[in-house]
Amino acid sequence: MTNWCSSCKVVSPLLRTLIQDEKVGEGQGGISYAEVEMDSPDMGGLGGLPLRYGINSIPTLLAFDRQEPQIATKVARLEDLKSKAYLTRWLETEAARDGGGGGGGRFGGLFGR
């Protein structure tokens, strides 16, 4: 996310509603959600986390499992990020991973369970 991203202002509330209010993913093992300000100096600016995790568009949704980024399942396509049905399926799939890994490489993940 970034504070200047208009698409982020659509995607973020949708994700929060799905996770916090509708409890999507709870039946599959549960998930946590954190927004990261990608251009923040604290995160290394645009050459920091985005470069580390191959993020080349904002917003991007990236899951972590056992502190490993699930690169293969990251979502950056805006149409998918704005789709409640797509995000519901994605969140349920990622929640069901429950420590099983398998979606991406080992980059020394930033967020874990």
KOLKOLSE-164453 format. One line per field, with one value per residue: chain; x, y, z of N, C-alpha, C in turn. Coordinates in Angstrom, 1 decimal. Example, Ala and Ser with C-alpha at 12.3 -4.5 7.8 and 13.67 -1.06 7.14 Angstrom:
KOLKOLSE-164453
chaine <- (A  A)
n_X <- (13.2  12.8)
n_Y <- (-5.7  -2.2)
n_Z <- (7.8  7.1)
ca_X <- (12.3  13.7)
ca_Y <- (-4.5  -1.1)
ca_Z <- (7.8  7.1)
c_X <- (13.2  12.9)
c_Y <- (-3.3  0.0)
c_Z <- (7.8  7.9)
//
This chain:
KOLKOLSE-164453
chaine <- (A  A  A  A  A  A  A  A  A  A  A  A  A  A  A  A  A  A  A  A  A  A  A  A  A  A  A  A  A  A  A  A  A  A  A  A  A  A  A  A  A  A  A  A  A  A  A  A  A  A  A  A  A  A  A  A  A  A  A  A  A  A  A  A  A  A  A  A  A  A  A  A  A  A  A  A  A  A  A  A  A  A  A  A  A  A  A  A  A  A  A  A  A  A  A  A  A  A  A  A  A  A  A  A  A  A  A  A  A  A  A  A  A)
n_X <- (0.8  0.3  0.1  -0.8  -2.1  -4.9  -6.4  -5.7  -7.3  -9.7  -9.3  -8.2  -10.3  -12.2  -10.7  -10.4  -13.1  -13.8  -12.0  -12.1  -14.8  -16.5  -15.2  -13.7  -11.8  -11.4  -12.6  -10.8  -8.4  -7.6  -6.3  -4.1  -3.8  -1.9  -1.1  1.3  3.2  4.6  6.4  7.6  10.2  11.1  10.7  12.6  12.0  11.1  13.0  13.4  11.5  9.6  11.4  12.7  10.7  9.7  7.7  6.0  3.9  1.3  -1.7  -0.5  -1.1  0.3  0.9  2.2  3.8  4.8  6.8  7.7  7.5  4.8  5.3  4.4  1.6  1.0  -1.0  -1.6  -3.0  -5.4  -8.1  -8.7  -8.0  -10.1  -12.3  -14.7  -15.4  -13.2  -11.2  -12.2  -12.0  -9.2  -8.2  -9.3  -8.0  -5.3  -5.4  -6.0  -3.5  -2.0  0.7  1.8  3.4  4.8  4.1  6.0  9.3  12.2  12.8  13.6  11.4  9.2  6.9  5.3  3.3)
n_Y <- (-1.2  2.3  5.7  7.4  6.0  5.5  3.2  1.5  2.5  1.4  -1.3  -2.0  -1.5  -3.5  -5.9  -5.7  -5.9  -8.5  -10.1  -9.2  -8.7  -10.5  -12.8  -14.4  -17.2  -18.1  -20.6  -22.2  -22.1  -19.6  -16.2  -13.4  -9.9  -7.4  -4.1  -2.6  0.2  0.9  2.8  3.9  5.4  3.8  1.3  0.9  2.3  2.5  0.8  -1.1  -3.2  -3.7  -4.4  -6.5  -8.5  -8.7  -6.9  -5.0  -3.4  -1.4  -1.6  -4.6  -7.9  -10.1  -13.2  -14.7  -17.5  -19.3  -17.4  -17.3  -15.7  -16.1  -16.2  -17.2  -17.0  -14.4  -11.4  -9.0  -8.0  -5.6  -5.9  -8.4  -7.8  -6.1  -7.7  -9.2  -11.9  -13.2  -12.5  -13.7  -16.4  -16.5  -15.8  -17.9  -20.1  -19.4  -19.3  -22.0  -23.1  -23.1  -23.3  -25.0  -24.1  -23.8  -22.0  -20.2  -18.8  -18.8  -16.0  -15.1  -14.2  -11.4  -11.2  -13.3  -16.0)
n_Z <- (0.0  -0.4  0.8  -1.1  -3.1  -4.9  -5.6  -3.6  -1.5  -2.1  -2.1  0.4  2.5  1.6  2.0  4.8  5.6  4.7  6.2  8.9  9.5  8.1  8.6  6.8  5.9  8.5  9.0  7.7  9.0  9.7  9.4  9.3  8.8  7.5  6.7  4.6  4.3  1.5  0.3  2.5  4.3  6.5  5.6  3.8  1.5  -2.0  -3.0  -1.1  0.5  -1.7  -3.8  -2.7  -2.5  -5.0  -5.8  -8.0  -8.5  -7.1  -5.5  -4.0  -3.0  -0.7  0.6  3.6  4.9  7.6  7.9  5.3  2.1  0.0  -3.0  -5.4  -5.2  -5.1  -5.5  -7.8  -9.8  -10.6  -11.1  -9.9  -7.2  -6.6  -6.6  -4.7  -4.7  -5.8  -3.9  -1.6  -2.3  -2.6  0.0  1.6  0.5  1.1  3.9  4.4  4.0  6.3  7.6  5.8  3.7  0.4  -1.6  -2.6  -2.7  -0.5  1.2  3.5  5.2  6.1  7.6  9.9  11.2)
ca_X <- (0.0  0.9  -0.9  -1.3  -2.7  -6.4  -6.9  -5.5  -8.4  -10.8  -8.9  -8.0  -11.6  -12.7  -10.0  -10.7  -14.4  -13.7  -11.2  -12.5  -16.3  -17.1  -14.4  -13.3  -10.5  -11.5  -12.9  -9.7  -7.3  -7.4  -5.3  -3.9  -3.7  -1.1  -0.8  2.7  3.4  5.7  7.3  8.0  11.7  11.3  10.7  13.6  11.6  10.7  14.1  13.5  10.6  9.2  12.5  13.0  9.6  9.3  6.5  6.2  2.7  0.6  -1.5  -0.2  -1.4  1.3  0.8  3.4  3.5  6.0  7.7  8.1  6.6  4.2  5.4  3.6  0.2  0.8  -2.0  -1.3  -4.0  -6.3  -9.5  -8.8  -8.0  -11.3  -13.3  -15.0  -15.4  -11.8  -10.4  -12.7  -11.3  -7.7  -8.1  -9.6  -6.9  -4.1  -5.7  -5.9  -2.1  -1.7  2.0  2.3  4.3  4.6  3.7  7.0  10.7  12.7  13.5  13.8  10.2  9.1  5.7  4.9  2.1)
ca_Y <- (0.0  3.6  6.6  8.2  5.1  5.5  1.8  0.9  3.0  0.6  -2.7  -2.1  -1.7  -4.7  -6.9  -5.6  -6.4  -9.9  -10.8  -8.9  -8.7  -11.7  -13.9  -15.3  -17.9  -18.6  -22.0  -22.9  -22.0  -18.2  -15.4  -12.1  -8.9  -6.2  -3.2  -2.1  1.4  0.4  3.8  4.5  5.2  2.8  0.0  0.9  3.0  1.7  -0.1  -2.0  -4.4  -4.0  -5.0  -7.8  -9.4  -8.7  -6.2  -4.0  -2.6  -1.1  -2.5  -6.0  -8.8  -11.1  -14.0  -15.2  -18.8  -19.6  -16.4  -17.3  -15.1  -17.0  -15.4  -17.8  -16.7  -13.0  -10.9  -7.6  -7.6  -4.7  -6.5  -9.4  -7.2  -5.4  -8.7  -9.9  -13.4  -13.6  -12.3  -14.7  -17.7  -16.4  -15.8  -19.2  -20.9  -19.1  -19.7  -23.4  -23.5  -23.4  -23.8  -26.0  -23.5  -24.3  -21.0  -19.3  -19.0  -18.4  -14.7  -14.6  -13.5  -10.3  -11.4  -14.7  -16.3)
ca_Z <- (0.0  -0.2  1.2  -2.3  -4.0  -4.9  -5.7  -2.2  -0.7  -2.4  -1.8  1.9  3.2  1.2  2.7  6.2  5.8  4.5  7.2  10.3  9.7  7.5  9.1  5.7  6.2  9.8  8.9  7.0  9.8  10.1  8.8  9.8  7.8  7.8  5.6  4.7  3.5  0.6  0.0  3.7  4.5  7.5  4.9  2.7  0.3  -3.1  -3.3  0.0  0.5  -3.1  -4.5  -2.0  -2.7  -6.4  -5.9  -9.0  -8.6  -5.9  -4.4  -4.2  -1.9  -0.6  1.8  4.2  5.7  8.4  7.5  3.9  1.2  -1.0  -4.2  -6.5  -5.1  -4.8  -6.3  -8.2  -10.8  -9.9  -11.2  -8.9  -5.9  -6.3  -6.7  -3.4  -4.9  -6.0  -2.7  -0.7  -2.6  -2.3  1.5  2.1  0.1  1.9  5.3  4.5  3.9  7.7  7.8  4.8  2.7  -1.0  -2.6  -3.0  -2.3  0.8  1.1  4.9  5.3  7.1  8.6  10.1  12.1)
c_X <- (0.9  -0.2  -1.5  -2.0  -4.3  -7.0  -6.7  -6.7  -9.7  -10.5  -8.8  -9.3  -12.3  -12.1  -10.3  -12.1  -14.4  -13.1  -11.8  -14.0  -16.9  -16.3  -14.0  -11.9  -10.5  -11.7  -11.7  -8.4  -7.0  -6.2  -5.2  -3.6  -2.9  -0.9  0.6  2.8  4.7  6.8  7.9  9.5  12.0  11.3  11.7  13.2  11.2  11.8  14.2  12.6  10.0  10.2  12.7  12.0  9.0  7.9  6.7  4.9  2.0  -0.8  -1.1  -0.5  -0.5  1.1  2.1  3.0  4.8  7.1  8.3  7.1  6.1  4.1  4.5  2.1  -0.1  -0.2  -1.7  -2.3  -5.2  -7.8  -9.7  -8.8  -9.3  -12.5  -13.5  -14.9  -14.0  -11.0  -10.9  -12.0  -9.8  -7.5  -8.3  -8.5  -5.6  -4.2  -5.6  -4.5  -1.6  -0.4  2.6  3.2  3.9  4.2  4.8  8.4  11.0  13.5  13.7  12.6  10.1  8.0  5.5  3.7  2.5)
c_Y <- (1.2  4.6  7.4  7.3  5.1  4.1  1.1  1.3  2.2  -0.9  -2.9  -2.3  -3.0  -5.9  -6.9  -6.2  -7.9  -10.6  -10.5  -9.1  -10.0  -13.0  -14.9  -15.9  -18.5  -20.2  -22.9  -22.8  -20.6  -17.5  -14.1  -11.2  -7.7  -5.4  -2.6  -0.9  1.3  1.5  4.5  4.3  4.1  1.4  -0.1  1.6  2.1  0.7  -1.2  -3.2  -4.7  -4.8  -6.4  -8.9  -9.4  -7.9  -5.0  -3.2  -2.5  -0.9  -3.9  -6.8  -9.9  -11.9  -14.5  -16.5  -19.2  -18.7  -16.4  -16.6  -16.1  -16.3  -15.9  -17.4  -15.2  -12.4  -9.4  -7.1  -6.9  -5.3  -7.6  -8.8  -6.4  -6.4  -9.4  -11.4  -13.9  -13.6  -13.4  -16.0  -17.7  -16.5  -17.2  -20.2  -20.7  -19.5  -21.2  -23.9  -23.9  -24.0  -24.8  -25.4  -23.8  -23.3  -20.1  -19.6  -18.6  -17.1  -14.2  -13.7  -12.4  -10.6  -12.9  -14.8  -16.2)
c_Z <- (0.0  0.1  0.0  -3.3  -3.9  -4.9  -4.3  -1.3  -1.0  -1.9  -0.3  2.7  2.8  1.9  4.2  6.5  5.7  5.7  8.6  10.5  9.3  7.9  8.0  6.1  7.6  9.8  8.3  7.9  10.3  9.5  9.5  8.6  8.3  6.6  5.7  3.8  2.7  0.4  1.3  3.9  5.5  6.8  3.8  1.5  -0.8  -3.5  -2.2  -0.2  -0.9  -3.9  -4.0  -2.3  -4.1  -6.6  -6.9  -9.3  -7.3  -6.2  -4.8  -2.9  -1.9  0.7  2.3  5.0  6.3  8.0  6.1  3.0  0.2  -2.4  -5.3  -6.4  -4.9  -5.9  -6.6  -9.2  -10.2  -10.0  -10.2  -7.5  -5.6  -6.3  -5.3  -3.6  -5.0  -4.7  -1.7  -1.0  -2.3  -0.8  2.0  1.7  0.9  3.3  5.5  4.4  5.3  8.0  6.8  3.7  1.3  -2.0  -3.1  -2.3  -0.8  0.7  2.5  5.3  6.4  8.1  8.7  10.9  13.5)
//
